[in-house]
Amino acid sequence: MIAAGRGGDASHGHGTPPATIAWTHDRCTLASAMSNTLGRRAFIRGSALSAISAAGAAALATERGWAASMDPRLVAKPPAGFSPLAMPGKVVKVTKGTDFAALMQPNQLWPKPAVARQMVERALTELTSAPSAVEAMKRFIHRDDVVAVKVNGIAGQKGYTMAVNYEVILPIVEAVIGAGVAPERITVFEQYPSYLIGTRLGLKGNDLPPGVKQGIHRNVDATMAETAIYGSVRTRFVRFVTEATAVIDLTMVKDHSICGFTGALKNMTHGQIVNPQDHHAFHCNPQIALLYNYPVLQSRVRLHIADAFKITYDGGPLDKYPERRIAHGAIYASTDPVALDTIGWDVIEEARKVNGLPTLRQAYIRTAAELGIGVHDKSGIRLRQIAL
């Protein structure tokens, strides 16, 4: 079943970020459901404030306006008695052997199903120390949750060449079902039909378990009231997010022509609002950090998985230069999008250095750390590398 909306594609903007953003509301307390999330963010933020950037300082001021204006009913509450696992700074990377061709199907574009499943399951168990993927998922998802799974297929529109692979999506969805969530309470979604098809969902027998829904929001399918999160730009998160209690991020590791790098943070922000084109100026800094920091999203995101069987080091976020789409043969997992993106940025930077390309921007990742979303200081990131 596919839920669809209406709309068109987006454009972008560039420029220099403003030194300050004016906010006029006083801070007040949000719903008690935010207390655990805010506590984790405060702990992370403490290590980031010593050398805060202008963008970070301006972004921090937004919380005064948000708390005074937002509807606390939009803040998701985990099921009673359940506290989702969060591990700031921890990132797991799983690889398998050194023969990339052996991991992949004959076209060398898609991983073999058994290989992808093994690597995804090991990433989950290593992240949580649980004995199985299902038991690991129970640390993030409760059986009473309503789960939205945001995939990334924008670069797979032509030839299914560079998208989150169906072979990665399926074991994640099955683990959620194994954790006790009814299939009818799970939606796998993207912005546009061509993006979702880019993941090969529904093609040639690539089906989800019966009852699991597929969704398309087309940047219009939203029910919450408009709100200003960045400056005076008003936006809405799409219905698949606001109707869920938990969001799982299935993303990629790519360069991006506007913001420099795209991974966990950007897939969660620009892929889940109605007007991403209005949040592209100034290389998306501080827009990505602000959007992710907004309680509607911050209270829902539980887990990030990066499909890095292949990476794109130039021409992203599309697959413009096939020769710059290269083998990486990895799955990453984390609850910390800042730490995951910091590691991902390094991966892309190294590929660009080897190929004589200039460094990428990463300012919005630092701003996200300054807001307390996650860990950017490499001394605080614990990268656990598993070679199967």
Stockholm file with secondary structure:
# STOCKHOLM 1.0

chainA/1-388         MIAAGRGGDASHGHGTPPATIAWTHDRCTLASAMSNTLGRRAFIRGSALSAISAAGAAALATERGWAASMDPRLVAKPPAGFSPLAMPGKVVKVTKGTDFAALMQPNQLWPKPAVARQMVERALTELTSAPSAVEAMKRFIHRDDVVAVKVNGIAGQKGYTMAVNYEVILPIVEAVIGAGVAPERITVFEQYPSYLIGTRLGLKGNDLPPGVKQGIHRNVDATMAETAIYGSVRTRFVRFVTEATAVIDLTMVKDHSICGFTGALKNMTHGQIVNPQDHHAFHCNPQIALLYNYPVLQSRVRLHIADAFKITYDGGPLDKYPERRIAHGAIYASTDPVALDTIGWDVIEEARKVNGLPTLRQAYIRTAAELGIGVHDKSGIRLRQIAL
#=GR chainA/1-388 SS CEECCCCCCCCCCCCCCCSCCCCCCCCCCCCGGGHHHHHHHHHHHHTTGGGCCHHHHHHHTHHHHHHHHSCGGGSCCCCTTCCCCCCTTEEEEEECCSCHHHHBCTTSSSBCHHHHHHHHHHHHHHHHCCSSHHHHHTTTCCTTCCEEEECCCGGGTTTSCSSCCHHHHHHHHHHHHHTTCCGGGEEEEESSHHHHHHTTTTSTTCCCCTTCEEEECTTTCCCSCCEEEETTEEECBCHHHHTCSEEEEEECCEEETTTEEESHHHHHHTTSBSCGGGGCGGGGTTHHHHHHHSHHHHTTEEEEEEEEEEEESSSTTTTCCGGGEEEEEEEEEESCHHHHHHHHHHHHHHHHHHTTCCCCCCHHHHHHHHTTSSCCSGGGCEEEEEEC
#=GC SS_cons         CEECCCCCCCCCCCCCCCSCCCCCCCCCCCCGGGHHHHHHHHHHHHTTGGGCCHHHHHHHTHHHHHHHHSCGGGSCCCCTTCCCCCCTTEEEEEECCSCHHHHBCTTSSSBCHHHHHHHHHHHHHHHHCCSSHHHHHTTTCCTTCCEEEECCCGGGTTTSCSSCCHHHHHHHHHHHHHTTCCGGGEEEEESSHHHHHHTTTTSTTCCCCTTCEEEECTTTCCCSCCEEEETTEEECBCHHHHTCSEEEEEECCEEETTTEEESHHHHHHTTSBSCGGGGCGGGGTTHHHHHHHSHHHHTTEEEEEEEEEEEESSSTTTTCCGGGEEEEEEEEEESCHHHHHHHHHHHHHHHHHHTTCCCCCCHHHHHHHHTTSSCCSGGGCEEEEEEC
//
